Amino acid sequence: MDTKKILLIDDDESTLESISSYLEESGYKVFTAKNGIAGLEIVKNLNPDLIISDIRMSGLNGIEFSYIMKGLRYNIPIILISSFDDNDNKFLDRCSFGYLQKPLDIHKLNDMINDALINGMINQNSTVNF
């Protein structure tokens, strides 16, 4: 089984370090970006299996990033995270696989990653190429 690639986007250095360390220890290949614009470049070059992105970042925020990804027809599951309570945000379920509030419950994150990767594989296998 090939190593799954996860792109982690967050403007907070400590969040990048802690989550990427956990994901690498869990066996994933992790790429990081400090904003959505840098994240788009990584997606274009590396085509990750999953993206975890903070919502509130300067420049291109996580929701804008997610909508751009959908507009470009990338079929990559996106998990959005935030320190703020964004559960009421009506855009979250339209542009992402799921949402978790910081501080992250590592067990919930792990479950959501597994579900998103399985969902991503199902969507890739059901894609019709003409």
Stockholm file with secondary structure:
# STOCKHOLM 1.0

chainA/1-130         MDTKKILLIDDDESTLESISSYLEESGYKVFTAKNGIAGLEIVKNLNPDLIISDIRMSGLNGIEFSYIMKGLRYNIPIILISSFDDNDNKFLDRCSFGYLQKPLDIHKLNDMINDALINGMINQNSTVNF
#=GR chainA/1-130 SS CCCCEEEEECSCHHHHHHHHHHHHHTTCEEEEESSHHHHHHHHHHHCCSEEEEESCCSSSCHHHHHHHHHHTTCCCCEEEEESSCCTTCTTHHHHCSEEEESSCCHHHHHHHHHHHHHHHHHHHHTCCCC
#=GC SS_cons         CCCCEEEEECSCHHHHHHHHHHHHHTTCEEEEESSHHHHHHHHHHHCCSEEEEESCCSSSCHHHHHHHHHHTTCCCCEEEEESSCCTTCTTHHHHCSEEEESSCCHHHHHHHHHHHHHHHHHHHHTCCCC
//
